[in-house]
Amino acid sequence: MAASFFEQTKSMKPRGREIEQISADPVEVFRSRCEAQATLYARGKRRKGDLLDAVDPLQEFAVKLGLNKLIGRDAVQAIMAEAFAPVRAAEKGNAP
């Protein structure tokens, strides 16, 4: 089985230098990335109507982080849906 993104980066360090180990909650990292992607989509940095193009990389990122196993696929989908909810509402004319 392939190591998760975080497991892979734990062993990475520059040659000849010690670096401080920084830990981040993978769920919060994913949530932040979803929010950023939703913002880019809303601002037209992604073509409107290409919602799948906006969320597919997020799903791949969730797999790399190991989130499907950590919190489950439904929770991953819920985080993405929460991030894109205001965008979808605005597209339908129901902006908050």
C-alpha positions in Angstrom: 0.0 0.0 0.0 1.3 3.5 -0.9 2.2 5.8 1.9 0.0 8.9 2.4 1.2 12.3 1.5 2.0 13.2 5.1 3.9 9.9 5.7 6.0 10.6 2.6 6.9 14.1 3.6 7.9 13.1 7.2 11.0 11.5 5.8 12.0 14.4 3.6 14.7 16.8 4.8 17.3 18.9 3.0 20.8 17.4 2.9 23.0 18.4 5.8 20.4 20.3 7.6 17.9 19.5 10.3 14.5 20.9 9.9 11.7 21.3 12.4 8.9 18.9 12.0 5.6 20.8 11.4 2.4 18.9 11.7 -0.9 20.0 10.3 -4.3 18.4 10.7 -4.9 16.8 7.3 -8.7 17.5 7.6 -8.1 21.2 8.1 -5.5 21.3 5.2 -8.1 19.7 3.0 -10.9 22.0 4.1 -8.7 25.0 3.4 -7.9 23.7 0.0 -11.5 23.1 -0.8 -12.4 26.7 0.3 -9.6 28.1 -1.9 -10.7 26.1 -4.9 -14.3 27.2 -4.4 -13.2 30.8 -4.2 -11.2 30.5 -7.5 -14.2 28.8 -9.1 -16.5 31.6 -7.9 -14.2 34.4 -9.1 -14.1 32.9 -12.6 -10.6 31.5 -12.4 -12.2 28.3 -13.5 -14.8 28.3 -16.3 -18.3 28.3 -15.0 -20.0 25.0 -15.5 -16.7 23.1 -14.9 -17.5 22.2 -11.4 -16.3 18.7 -11.9 -13.0 20.1 -13.1 -12.8 22.1 -9.8 -13.6 19.2 -7.5 -11.8 16.3 -9.2 -8.4 17.5 -8.1 -9.8 17.9 -4.5 -10.9 14.3 -4.5 -7.4 13.2 -5.7 -5.9 15.3 -3.0 -8.1 13.7 -0.3 -6.9 10.3 -1.5 -3.2 11.4 -1.2 -3.9 12.7 2.3 -5.4 9.4 3.2 -8.7 11.1 4.2 -11.0 8.4 2.7 -9.6 6.0 5.3 -9.2 8.5 8.1 -12.7 10.1 8.0 -14.5 8.2 5.3 -15.6 9.1 1.8 -18.9 10.6 2.9 -17.1 13.1 5.2 -14.7 14.0 2.4 -17.7 14.7 0.1 -19.4 16.7 2.9 -16.3 19.0 3.3 -16.3 19.7 -0.5 -20.0 20.3 -0.6 -19.8 22.7 2.4 -17.0 24.7 0.7 -18.9 25.0 -2.6 -22.4 25.6 -1.1 -22.2 29.4 -1.3 -20.9 29.2 -4.8 -23.7 26.9 -5.9 -26.3 29.1 -4.2 -25.0 32.2 -6.0 -25.1 30.4 -9.3 -28.8 29.6 -8.7 -29.5 33.2 -7.6 -29.9 32.3 -3.9 -26.7 34.1 -2.7 -26.7 34.6 1.1 
